[in-house]
Amino acid sequence: MHKARQNPLHVAAAHGALILYCVIALFPVFVIIINSFKDRRSIFREPLSLPNAESFSLIGYQTVLEQGDFFLYFQNSMIVTVASLFFILLFGAMAAFALAEYRFPGNTIMGLYLALGIMIPIRIGTVAILEMMVATGLVNTLWALILVYTAQGLPLAVFILSEFMRQVSDDLKNAGRVDGLSEYRIFFSLVLPLVKPAMATVAVFNMIPIWNDLWFPLILAPSEATKTLTLGSQVFIGQFVTDWNAVLSALSLAILPVMALYVIFSRQLIRGITSGAVK
Amino acid sequence: MTALSLRGLNKSFGTVDVIKDVNLDVEQGEFTVFVGPSGCGKSTLLRLIAGLEDATSGEVYIDDNLMNMTPPAKRGIAMVFQSYALYPHLTVRGNMTLALKQEGLARKVIDERVDEAARMLDLASYLDRRPAALSGGQRQRVAIGRAVVRQPKLFLFDEPLSNLDAALRMNTRLEISTLHRSLQATIIYVTHDQTEAMTLADKIVVLRDGRVEQIGTPLELYNHPANQFVAGFLGSPAMNFFPAAQLGSEHGTIAGIRPEHLRVDPDGPLQGKVIHVEKLGGDTNIVVNLSDGPNITVRLFGQHAHAANDDIKIGFDRSHMLVFDAAGNTITSAA
């Protein structure tokens, strides 16, 4: 930014607003993490104080690691999230490419139909989905979750990606065709790399709801072997007594993998959000 | 042998007819330029030849083989695009070899062709760079190199110079023309710039609204345009048009005279006021507002001391006058 166009007051105001927003957004996370390192009494007496020598305790983490198979839950959540993202991106991008690239009768109708899913929450169909999963014998498998999440993520993915694919230069695709590349190679080696930022955006938007979801794991895959992390944490929340140490520790641990995935996508994500704004 | 024939070619997008009954023959080794204002269908016509669009009706023959159902890669063509369309993830060498690898040529042949093209286009020192690290002119040379290595029967150029600045455009024009001579290549070249058309072409095809207006050598079209559109489109500054009666012609409704066929003449029949003078050094263009008619341009060779607001009289030679009928067609007997 140019010095001449900088008004110190505006800069301060902008930073102030952003800092305030950061504090509001991060505060719950901060409270969860500090309290996960405190004993039960301190959590209730002084929920906002940092753990000190007296209140410091790892009892929560101990409970989490001893009770239930937490590594398995982690692994289940990871498999479900990564596999769902993979299928959302793959099929979403393929559908978006077809809609953006080929003229065929019903193209617009098909696009609208695919976008309709954005407006209808998939949970409305829970009963039907459950019936289908029972009929196909997929209940209590991770596939049940992967399929549902893929269906849930596709509409938005198709919508966002087809918009970006329209911007990929026609000349480039045609150069590929003249050079004898198949449509698949044009898609995978020319178009996909150019819409990477959009793919990262779609990935992040889908990743967090999938990782945090409690509804479908509870209904479709509640068995011990297929529990996800969010569902697994629920064992500590009872009707009468809740083991807050364990819940807070489990939640703190659950943040880590999402953060790792986010870091992977974030560089692309930022480029996606700012694309068009810069340049 | 005819390198390219188009027979009754039509193309519609929905209800819009973009190409209307185009017939054309291009001989081996000929440099053919499609020229016309934007939206006239010239790029669509090129894409029909390339096989990137399917014709609604009509036939495309390349080397006397019907190509309507042949995919672009099998037509023996190579195309150079306006936006270069280089593969961003490949190096210059990768860009040039991709199509050859797809064709399944031997490694040795590929290397020979790339080296030859790189030498010809002066690209040898960039072969390992990616397109992002090249300037506009270099990128266009790579795009041309990518076409050259394929040794196609037909080169297709889609406005290859319009993204380059003026000086570079001149150089690249020269390169393309040299290339045409040294490869004896058959080239179809699309442009909206009549200067490019006039300087490069063996044969010009003037298009308007999807229809061929006239086909011929540059000077044929310049000297004997078939109609008012062709007359006005070719030549810069553009031809001056008058009501025929004003120039004393008994035929036709519109008369046209090129700016260089007008002269400043104290006894001239046309009189007006100078409104603008373009001093180009070699030429002087004077824009004159006639007292009883349109603005016209007079092109004088050398440097002249006219200024805006001068009163001026213009003379012309009737043998250089073209006369058009009400529909815009040239009346041949008008001289």
Boltz contact constraints between the chains, C-beta under 6 A:
constraints:
  - contact:
      token1: [A, 169]
      token2: [B, 83]
      max_distance: 6.0
  - contact:
      token1: [A, 171]
      token2: [B, 81]
      max_distance: 6.0
  - contact:
      token1: [A, 171]
      token2: [B, 83]
      max_distance: 6.0
  - contact:
      token1: [A, 171]
      token2: [B, 85]
      max_distance: 6.0
  - contact:
      token1: [A, 172]
      token2: [B, 85]
      max_distance: 6.0
  - contact:
      token1: [A, 174]
      token2: [B, 52]
      max_distance: 6.0
  - contact:
      token1: [A, 175]
      token2: [B, 85]
      max_distance: 6.0
  - contact:
      token1: [A, 177]
      token2: [B, 72]
      max_distance: 6.0
  - contact:
      token1: [A, 178]
      token2: [B, 72]
      max_distance: 6.0
  - contact:
      token1: [A, 178]
      token2: [B, 79]
      max_distance: 6.0
  - contact:
      token1: [A, 179]
      token2: [B, 98]
      max_distance: 6.0
  - contact:
      token1: [A, 179]
      token2: [B, 99]
      max_distance: 6.0
  - contact:
      token1: [A, 180]
      token2: [B, 73]
      max_distance: 6.0
  - contact:
      token1: [A, 180]
      token2: [B, 99]
      max_distance: 6.0
  - contact:
      token1: [A, 180]
      token2: [B, 102]
      max_distance: 6.0
  - contact:
      token1: [A, 193]
      token2: [B, 89]
      max_distance: 6.0
